[in-house]
């Protein structure tokens, strides 16, 4: 796919860099890899990231068997549960999703993901990080602090700000 090619171009450009210390450096590398102006780079702000984690539970089922799997006499190992990674082709309809394991494959599985037909979901409007920061894992932040003597002084402001962010344990 064209987008995969773009990511490959970016990946090759990033591999040419020995060390990357900040997000700004990543952006500069991505922009530098974009010689044909095939894509644009936009820095996402924390407020742009919406809370899909809590939103989807209101409208969608957690585990769904395909309509074809729910037939009588189906053995447990023949039943197909919806997992995005299992399918290569999707067809979206108002009340269901059809998936094929292969592009133009013969086997189609149909899934009704909505909890209720009467409620069509609106996209979430609540930010995922209302306080403006992503909570960092304490252990990872501790590992970054150990590397501080090796970080060039020009990047210390970036890391000093990072140290003020809220933290969480790995269990959260």
C-alpha positions in Angstrom: 0.0 0.0 0.0 1.2 3.6 -0.6 1.1 4.5 3.1 3.4 1.5 3.9 5.9 2.8 1.4 5.8 6.2 3.0 6.5 4.6 6.4 9.3 2.6 4.9 10.9 5.8 3.5 10.6 7.4 7.0 12.1 4.3 8.7 15.1 4.3 6.4 15.7 8.0 7.1 15.4 7.5 10.9 17.9 4.6 10.7 20.5 7.0 9.3 20.5 8.9 12.6 22.9 7.6 15.3 21.0 9.2 18.2 17.7 11.0 18.5 17.1 13.0 21.7 13.8 14.8 21.1 10.4 14.7 19.3 11.6 17.7 17.3 14.4 15.6 15.9 11.9 12.9 14.8 9.8 15.6 13.1 12.8 17.0 11.3 13.8 13.5 10.1 10.3 12.8 8.8 10.1 16.1 7.0 13.6 15.5 5.5 12.5 12.1 4.2 9.5 13.7 2.4 11.2 14.6 -0.8 8.2 14.0 -3.1 5.8 15.9 -0.8 3.6 12.8 -0.6 2.6 13.4 3.0 2.4 16.2 5.6 3.6 16.2 9.2 1.5 17.6 12.0 2.4 17.6 15.6 -0.6 16.2 17.6 -1.4 18.0 20.8 -2.6 16.1 23.8 -6.1 17.6 23.5 -6.3 16.1 20.0 -6.3 12.6 21.4 -9.8 11.5 22.3 -10.8 8.9 24.9 -11.9 5.9 22.8 -11.0 3.5 25.6 -14.1 4.4 27.8 -16.3 5.5 24.8 -16.4 2.2 22.9 -17.7 0.2 25.9 -20.9 2.3 25.7 -21.7 1.3 22.1 -19.9 -1.9 21.2 -19.7 -5.5 22.5 -16.4 -6.7 23.8 -16.4 -10.1 22.3 -18.4 -11.0 19.2 -18.9 -14.2 17.3 -19.5 -14.1 13.6 -23.1 -14.6 12.5 -21.9 -17.6 10.5 -20.3 -19.1 13.6 -23.5 -19.0 15.6 -25.2 -21.7 13.5 -26.3 -24.9 15.2 -23.9 -27.8 15.3 -20.8 -25.5 15.1 -17.9 -26.9 17.1 -16.1 -24.5 19.5 -12.9 -24.5 17.4 -14.9 -23.5 14.2 -16.3 -20.4 15.8 -14.8 -17.1 14.6 -14.4 -14.2 17.1 -13.9 -10.6 15.8 -10.2 -9.5 16.0 -9.1 -6.7 13.7 -5.7 -8.4 13.1 -7.3 -11.6 11.8 -8.8 -9.9 8.7 -7.3 -8.3 5.6 -10.5 -6.9 4.0 -13.4 -5.2 5.7 -16.8 -4.0 4.5 -18.5 -1.5 6.8 -22.3 -1.3 6.9 -24.6 0.7 9.2 -25.3 -2.3 11.5 -22.5 -4.7 10.9 -18.9 -5.4 9.6 -18.0 -8.1 7.2 -14.4 -9.4 7.1 -12.4 -11.6 4.9 -9.2 -13.4 5.9 -7.7 -12.6 2.4 -8.4 -9.8 -0.1 -11.2 -11.1 -2.4 -11.3 -14.3 -0.3 -14.3 -16.6 -0.5 -14.9 -16.9 3.2 -16.8 -14.0 4.7 -17.5 -13.5 8.4 -20.2 -11.0 9.5 -20.1 -9.3 12.9 -22.8 -7.3 14.7 -20.7 -5.1 17.0 -23.3 -2.7 18.3 -24.9 -3.2 21.7 -28.2 -1.7 20.4 -29.5 -0.9 16.9 -31.3 2.2 18.1 -28.2 4.0 19.3 -25.7 4.9 16.6 -22.5 6.1 18.1 -21.1 9.6 17.9 -17.4 9.9 18.0 -16.0 10.6 21.5 -15.5 14.3 22.4 -13.8 13.8 25.7 -10.0 14.1 25.6 -8.0 11.0 26.7 -5.7 13.1 28.8 -7.8 15.9 30.4 -4.8 17.2 32.4 -2.8 17.8 29.3 -0.1 15.1 30.0 0.3 11.4 29.4 1.2 9.7 32.6 4.7 8.2 32.2 5.6 4.8 33.6 7.8 5.4 36.7 10.3 2.7 35.7 10.8 4.1 32.2 11.3 7.6 33.6 13.8 6.3 36.1 15.7 4.7 33.1 15.8 8.0 31.3 17.1 9.8 34.4 20.0 7.3 34.5 21.0 8.3 30.9 20.9 12.1 31.7 24.7 12.4 31.9 24.9 11.3 28.3 22.2 13.8 26.9 23.6 16.9 25.3 22.9 20.1 27.3 20.8 21.6 24.4 18.1 19.0 25.2 18.1 19.3 29.0 15.0 21.7 28.9 13.0 19.0 27.1 13.9 16.4 29.6 13.5 18.7 32.6 9.9 19.3 31.5 9.4 15.6 31.0 10.4 14.9 34.6 7.6 17.1 35.8 4.9 15.0 34.1 2.6 12.8 36.2 3.8 9.2 36.6 2.1 5.8 37.0 3.2 2.4 38.0 3.2 -0.4 35.4 0.2 -1.9 37.1 -2.1 1.1 36.3 
